[in-house]
Amino acid sequence: MLIKIYPDNPNPREIRKVAEILRTGGLVVFPTDTVYGLGCDINNGKAVDKVAQIKGLNLKKSHLSIICHDLSNLSDYTKPLENNIFKLLKKNLPGPFTFILPANNNVPKIFKNNKKTIGLRIPDNSIITEIVRELGNPILSTSIKDEDEILEYMTDPELIKEKFEDLIDIVIDGGYGGNEPSTIVDCSSGIFEIVRQGKGILEE
């Protein structure tokens, strides 16, 4: 299913519809402020497994990210952060960054791994942040693009639907997506280091 949602003024009815699909274990492709993403409710183990299958991820080893609607969810999934790291997050989010943070004990339960870190995204895109707010908890998120190539179909929602429609429940058409991934910033040791420069310039 392809559903059109406008980023300037997301229709609350459509937002509720997508949140309900996620709540019942559905998989959703959605726009962000970088590339289109694939996600599910982090509290649904079967859905998390399905996302991993589609992307060929090993949940025990993969670096996984969650999307929150703001920083209020953070302490549910991360250990207490140093002041300088929290200030860095506040200054740069929402924005095109993935921050790698020290994970607390809730994270291994979700992802069935021994990961000590979690990637945090708060995209500057009202469609996905409103969906997460309506859902009431973060979603697991992975980019739909292959790491080594940017293909035309990855930016066009209709072509994304053609490619993935047998595997997922809904594609949100929020307009053409970008083809530059987020900048990854590793903050897991209390200092920060840019491990992949993508879209966005980090304000320190």
HUMOSUL-V842770 format. One record per run of one state. SS is the DSSP state (H for helix, E for strand, - for the rest). FROM is the first residue (numbers start at 1). TO is the last residue. If there is no record, write none. Layout:
BEGIN
ss->SS from->FROM to->TO
ss->SS from->FROM to->TO
END
This chain:
BEGIN
ss->- from->1 to->1
ss->E from->2 to->4
ss->- from->5 to->6
ss->H from->7 to->9
ss->- from->10 to->11
ss->H from->12 to->23
ss->- from->24 to->27
ss->E from->28 to->30
ss->- from->31 to->36
ss->E from->37 to->41
ss->- from->42 to->44
ss->H from->45 to->55
ss->- from->56 to->64
ss->E from->65 to->67
ss->- from->68 to->70
ss->H from->71 to->76
ss->- from->77 to->77
ss->E from->78 to->78
ss->- from->79 to->82
ss->H from->83 to->92
ss->- from->93 to->96
ss->E from->97 to->103
ss->- from->104 to->104
ss->H from->105 to->111
ss->- from->112 to->116
ss->E from->117 to->121
ss->- from->122 to->125
ss->H from->126 to->135
ss->- from->136 to->138
ss->E from->139 to->143
ss->- from->144 to->145
ss->E from->146 to->146
ss->- from->147 to->148
ss->E from->149 to->149
ss->- from->150 to->151
ss->H from->152 to->154
ss->- from->155 to->156
ss->H from->157 to->164
ss->- from->165 to->169
ss->E from->170 to->173
ss->- from->174 to->181
ss->E from->182 to->186
ss->- from->187 to->192
ss->E from->193 to->196
ss->- from->197 to->198
ss->E from->199 to->199
ss->- from->200 to->204
END
